């Protein structure tokens, strides 16, 4: 099979058994692989109404067909489950080398079922699948877990080629803010996934292998890849901005447009001199690292030696700077970096954690709760207390239990749900939807909650890469959002990173896909598959209890105009754009996929 290994590993943690299955070729044609195939299998096998932390929930790891082939940025592995934070579908994008190594280990997909009686690690190394007792790893940070596991392998060369994805103490304690961490420090975005893995008593998955992958037309494949590399090397954003600063370069641009939120999305005005890209070099000794088969190397890492944290970690990204920093009133880049690295060690999602603390900070500011009651001074601008709290919430002891339950739960516990800046139970990524209207519509309608990585409208609204769009304009944004959402579904399913779209057009990928898989796809063919994936996700969430009332934003964005900065006076216009979005999607007035659309997408049975 071109691009594919063709095998799925199904592991039942309850009885400790596993079996190997062949991939369904019909499903591959309809859903491509990766996210699409994972969501399809999950929707077929899991009741949408189950408790996410029950043994009936499943975890699916699935690498797309281009992963491991050498295709540009072909590294992404998707993790699908029912989120313990939102109650809906969760799909995390795993970068780095784990996804490729999973295929080299002999599998495109791993399905985790049931619940182990005691902690275990799933080891898939050189065609040997086994569950390793994990008690000695339980309670350790993600970095400690990886280091100890590799040490216990007893062979430094095998250890060097082995890649892990693991949970930290947050996942073990079933914290709603918990996510996964792979390749030592790469956060796998998707709050609540870590708690699902923790509920299964699965501490980590380790992969290593020697399998090789075939492509349909090797000569053409290499030729196309070289062409794409040249394009990326000549595009300023991918050859300079991303390579030099990683996603942190977005901080300055978002600030200039009034998009970067401050103090729980109540303002966008704050001095930038100590928090922008120019300050990164003074705070960290930057080193670039690329994911498998990626020439951009946008991951920035550093060794850190501070009293609050010492070790290797990832330099703060745009997400970390925006959520743990700016939106919590913190401009100390070193402190933000420490918080981001601690989140990685503890297995906490930085967006959910930052949104969680911003919620608490506003509650304190409005005197709904006092620092004395919380037993810690969580207030805007107090970085030291945030660092302490990040360490402690994973223990779920005392006041830490209250602090770590998630922004929505905290705000509701004080009868102030309007304070939580989130959608579908998940905190907003750091883009003020009043200042970037298309992103606001995406946040409101995204199947996985308000995260920009599932609809890259900022590429055109902020960066003007393919279209020169005004972020404050609403006309044409419904079409823009649908197109980016469908594109993201395709890229995730193929196993490709979306960031190179800052230097490439979607059409540029088609020859690479066809020469790898031996297909004759046109761009519209792939986007139709992306639309099919988006709809099956929508159907699952509706069965889980979501409806049109969840396709919205917090009232703040409709009633409180941006008070200052470049977007002063703006509110969100999601409600005006939503009917057109539904119409373009082929959905009814209540956001339900209509029969005609389902028939056109081959989803009549869903």
Buried (B, 14 or more C-beta within 10 A) or exposed (E): BBBBBBBBBBBBBEEEEBEEEEBBEEBBEBBBBBBBBBBBBBBEEBEBEBEBBEBBBBBBBBBBBBBBBBBBBBBBBBBBBBBBBBBBBBBBBBBBBBBBBBBBBBBBBBBBBBBBEEBBBBBBBBEEBEBBEBEBBBBBBBBBBBBEBBEEBEEEEEBEBBBBBBBBBBBBBBBBBBBBBBBBBBBBBBBBBBBBBBBBBBBBBBBBBEBEBEBBBEEBBEBBBEBBEEBBBEBEBBBEBBBBBBBBBBBBBBBEBBBBBBBBBBBBBBEBEBBBBEBBEEBBEBEBBBBBBBBBBBBBBBEBEEEBBEBBBBBBBBBBBBBBBBBBBBBBBBBBBBBBBBBBBBBBBBBBBBBBBBBBBBBBBEEBBEEEEBBBBBBBEBBEBBBBBBBBBBBBEEBBBBBBBBBBBBBBBBEBBEBBBBBBBBBBBBBBBBBBBBBBBBBBBBBBBBBBBBBBBBBBBBBEBEEEBEBBEBEBBBEBBBBBBBBBBBBBBBBBBBBBBBBBEBEBBBBBBBBBBEBEBEBEEBBBBBBBBBBBBBBBBBBBEBEBEBBBBBEBBBEEBBEBBBBBEBBBBBEEBBEBBBEEBBBBEEBBBEEEBBEBBEBEEB
